[in-house]
């Protein structure tokens, strides 16, 4: 089995980074360093070459990159993305967030963003594990875990990051170790996944996750609106009707939606349309006109203009570049 030495680095929590602070954590402990050594070794065995792959564990995705990649658009569904080696950048609205080995990113909502792995070499590849989150399980745990056990967090973003703990790293190590004994997956995987959910809800991002999962909170109502937009993004959008649907005034809805997602509802819908159009052109070989109408645009000219504003190039040139680079969305 191939092992690479995991170099402990000072980890900057994105929660503090996003507040403009330069707070640093202590070096990772020896125990967590050993766990990351094992995670790297197992991922190098599972991913002998650069790739993104699903696993026999439903909801678990593994990623390896040997070179930094260009920006890729995606819509994050509720996930935890544990960075085992390398660094990554996520752009959400006007915010640029960087995080790396020893940190995890959590998306509690469906969020359109742009990702790039910015630190990766053939000798020290970028390695990560992405696990889908079950919001219903978070809601159930929220009723069982005392509020005092949940860390306060005033940054109610849809996407946040924090330094990994020994417990989370160890849980992921035990989870991917099940891939060596697939007969154990049906019994043990649900227990470990529930354990990861527990550590998340009692960690630094727990307050935000709890509010996403709790009916009637402002962020939960925004989550309901996002769910509706994901299904109906092709349709004309009435902000007033959507606000009424989630039982908020229009001004309150707009304020909370922007606070949670960094976008206005209209901009959010536009990004959903453009990202889906890009996916249709890249994977289904649709031309720009067909993709534009498929996602709800009535004017190809408007689509081309907004596409170039979003991605920096006209549709045909952008998709050709992505194909040449072998890029995969998400």
DAHU-V876708 format. One record per run of one state. SS is the DSSP state (H for helix, E for strand, - for the rest). FROM is the first residue (numbers start at 0). LEN is the number of residues. If there is no record, write none. Layout:
BEGIN
<<SS	FROM	LEN> <SS	FROM	LEN>>
END
This chain:
BEGIN
<<-	0	13> <H	13	5> <-	18	11> <H	29	17> <-	46	4> <E	50	4> <-	54	5> <E	59	6> <-	65	6> <E	71	5> <-	76	2> <E	78	7> <-	85	1> <E	86	6> <-	92	2> <E	94	6> <-	100	2> <E	102	5> <-	107	3> <E	110	9> <-	119	6> <E	125	7> <-	132	2> <H	134	10> <-	144	2> <H	146	3> <-	149	9> <E	158	5> <-	163	2> <H	165	15> <-	180	1> <H	181	20> <-	201	4> <H	205	8> <-	213	4> <H	217	15> <-	232	6> <H	238	7> <-	245	4> <H	249	12> <-	261	3> <H	264	19> <-	283	4> <H	287	7> <-	294	5> <H	299	12> <-	311	3> <H	314	11> <-	325	5>>
END
